[in-house]
Amino acid sequence: MKIMKNAIASMALLVALSTPGAASAQQPEQPITADIIYLYRIPQNTSDKSGKETNITKLKAAMRSQRPDDKIIFLKDLTDPTNYITITQGPYSNRSNQSGWDTSLVKDMTNKLPGSRAFVLNSTLLTGDTELNVDSNTFVVIEHVDSDPKKREMNLPLFEELQRDLENMPGFKSLQVWTWNQRTNHWTVIETWENAESHRRANRSPKLLNLWDKIYGNAAAPNNESAYRLVD
């Protein structure tokens, strides 16, 4: 009887393994990764006599040439037009060693644009949308949350709660929460909204205010929030 049960179990296993997709379904999902690159003090115009091409346009072209398979989004800081953030998401950001590229980017910018700076956060998506819903009219808000390392785990369910709450807010478009790989108690929180007013209305919600109080209650640094627009 025991032999028969073992035989039946073995046959069931063979059937499962021979079913299309059964083996692949057991494989762990690949994490979604991105390089979030901060660009500071980028002069608006080049020395080009035409005056039509900006430094950021050249940088965009160079990055897209080097990373043709990545989805690259450039965002301009609304309070300081010389500062940008680029979110580069795709195969390149999965590479295990990018230190050479990071160093090259910073060196290249420093040499060609004196006074400029670049800082790269190699990041993994913690929660939120796999792609941002963003266009030229979208109001983008980026917050940085540095948690007390001892309270890091307390923030993880709070970010998931944030995703659920925002989905019910009028004007909300998408959310991404990225963990910085080199410092896993640091998160980049990116929200996209139909306009600035919808974001302001949402942040008057007592429930949302209470949730952010909980998130920053675990923080090791002050609130850091900036608004951006997509660079076409």
C-alpha positions in Angstrom: 0.0 0.0 0.0 2.8 2.3 0.9 4.6 1.6 -2.4 1.4 2.4 -4.3 1.1 5.7 -2.5 4.7 6.6 -3.3 4.1 5.7 -6.9 1.0 7.8 -7.1 2.9 10.8 -5.5 5.7 10.4 -8.0 3.3 10.3 -11.0 1.6 13.5 -9.7 5.0 15.2 -9.5 5.9 14.2 -13.0 2.6 15.5 -14.3 3.1 18.8 -12.5 6.6 19.2 -13.9 5.5 18.4 -17.4 2.6 20.9 -17.3 3.6 24.1 -19.3 4.6 26.9 -16.9 4.6 24.7 -13.8 8.4 24.8 -13.3 8.7 28.4 -14.3 5.9 29.4 -11.8 8.1 28.2 -9.0 11.0 30.5 -10.0 11.3 33.6 -7.8 10.4 36.9 -9.6 13.3 39.1 -10.6 13.4 42.4 -8.5 12.6 45.6 -10.4 15.6 47.8 -10.3 16.5 51.4 -11.3 19.3 53.9 -11.1 17.9 57.1 -9.6 20.3 59.8 -10.6 20.4 63.3 -9.1 21.9 66.0 -11.3 22.8 69.3 -9.7 23.7 72.7 -11.1 23.2 71.9 -14.8 23.5 75.1 -16.8 20.5 75.6 -19.2 22.4 76.4 -22.4 25.5 75.1 -24.1 28.1 77.2 -25.9 26.6 76.1 -29.1 26.1 79.2 -31.3 22.6 78.1 -32.3 21.6 78.3 -28.6 18.9 75.6 -29.3 20.4 72.7 -27.6 20.6 72.5 -23.8 23.0 70.6 -21.7 20.3 68.3 -20.4 19.3 67.5 -24.0 22.8 66.3 -24.7 22.9 64.3 -21.5 19.6 62.6 -22.4 20.9 61.7 -25.8 24.2 60.3 -24.4 22.4 58.2 -21.7 19.9 56.8 -24.2 22.7 55.9 -26.5 24.5 54.1 -23.7 21.4 52.5 -22.3 19.1 51.9 -25.3 17.0 49.1 -23.6 16.2 51.1 -20.4 13.2 53.3 -19.8 14.7 56.7 -18.9 12.6 59.5 -17.4 14.0 63.0 -16.9 12.4 65.3 -14.3 13.1 69.0 -13.7 13.0 70.5 -10.2 10.2 73.1 -10.1 12.0 75.2 -7.5 15.5 75.1 -9.0 15.6 74.7 -12.8 19.3 73.7 -12.7 18.5 70.5 -10.8 17.1 67.3 -12.3 16.4 63.7 -11.4 16.5 60.9 -13.9 14.9 57.5 -13.3 16.6 54.8 -15.4 14.8 51.5 -15.2 15.6 48.4 -17.1 18.2 45.7 -17.9 21.2 48.0 -17.3 20.3 48.7 -13.7 20.3 44.9 -13.0 24.1 44.8 -13.5 25.9 43.7 -10.4 28.8 46.2 -10.8 28.0 49.7 -12.0 30.7 51.6 -10.1 32.6 52.2 -13.3 29.6 53.8 -15.0 28.8 55.9 -12.0 32.3 57.2 -11.7 32.4 57.9 -15.4 29.2 59.8 -15.3 30.3 62.0 -12.4 33.7 62.6 -14.0 32.3 63.4 -17.4 29.8 65.9 -16.0 32.5 67.5 -13.8 34.8 68.0 -16.7 32.3 69.2 -19.2 30.1 71.2 -16.9 32.2 72.8 -14.1 30.3 73.1 -10.9 27.8 70.3 -11.7 27.4 67.2 -9.6 25.8 63.8 -10.1 24.7 61.3 -7.4 23.4 57.8 -8.2 21.1 55.7 -6.0 21.1 52.1 -7.2 17.6 51.1 -6.1 15.1 48.3 -5.9 11.3 48.7 -6.1 9.8 48.0 -2.7 6.1 48.7 -3.5 4.0 50.6 -6.0 3.6 50.7 -9.8 6.1 49.0 -12.0 6.1 52.0 -14.3 5.2 55.6 -13.4 2.1 57.2 -15.0 3.6 60.5 -16.1 3.3 63.0 -18.9 4.2 66.6 -19.5 1.2 67.8 -17.5 1.8 65.5 -14.5 2.7 67.0 -11.1 5.5 64.8 -9.6 6.4 64.8 -5.9 9.5 63.1 -4.6 10.1 62.5 -0.9 13.2 61.0 0.8 12.6 58.9 3.9 15.6 58.0 6.1 14.5 55.7 8.8 16.2 55.0 12.0 17.9 51.7 11.2 16.4 50.1 14.3 12.9 51.0 13.0 13.4 50.1 9.4 11.0 47.1 9.4 8.2 49.3 10.9 8.1 51.4 7.7 7.6 48.5 5.2 3.9 47.9 5.9 3.3 51.7 6.2 4.5 52.2 2.5 2.0 49.4 1.4 -0.7 51.2 3.3 0.3 54.5 1.6 -0.2 52.8 -1.8 -3.7 51.6 -0.9 -4.7 55.0 0.5 -3.4 57.0 -2.4 -5.3 54.9 -4.9 -8.6 56.3 -3.5 -7.5 59.9 -3.8 -8.9 62.0 -6.7 -6.2 63.0 -9.1 -3.7 60.3 -8.0 -1.9 58.6 -10.9 0.9 56.4 -9.6 3.4 55.6 -6.8 6.8 54.1 -6.6 8.8 53.4 -3.4 12.4 52.6 -4.1 14.9 51.2 -1.6 18.5 52.4 -2.0 20.5 49.2 -2.2 23.6 50.6 -0.5 21.5 51.9 2.5 18.3 49.9 2.9 16.8 52.3 5.5 16.6 55.0 2.8 13.7 55.2 0.5 12.8 57.4 -2.5 9.0 57.9 -2.6 7.7 59.1 -6.0 4.1 60.2 -6.4 2.5 61.4 -9.7 -0.7 63.5 -9.7 -2.9 65.1 -12.3 -2.0 68.5 -11.0 -0.6 70.3 -8.0 -4.1 71.0 -6.6 -5.0 67.4 -6.4 -1.8 66.7 -4.5 -2.6 69.6 -2.1 -6.2 68.3 -1.5 -5.0 64.8 -0.8 -2.5 66.1 1.8 -5.3 67.8 3.7 -6.7 64.3 4.4 -6.5 63.5 8.1 -5.9 59.9 7.3 -3.0 60.6 5.0 -1.5 63.1 7.3 -1.7 60.6 10.1 0.0 58.0 8.0 2.9 60.3 7.0 3.3 61.2 10.7 3.8 57.5 11.4 6.3 57.1 8.6 8.3 60.2 9.7 7.9 59.1 13.3 10.4 56.4 12.4 12.7 58.7 10.5 16.3 59.7 11.3 16.2 62.9 9.2 13.8 65.7 8.5 11.1 65.6 5.8 12.6 66.2 2.3 10.1 66.9 -0.5 10.4 68.4 -3.9 8.1 68.9 -6.9 9.1 68.1 -10.5 7.8 68.1 -14.1 8.7 65.7 -16.9 11.3 66.9 -19.4 10.1 66.0 -22.9 
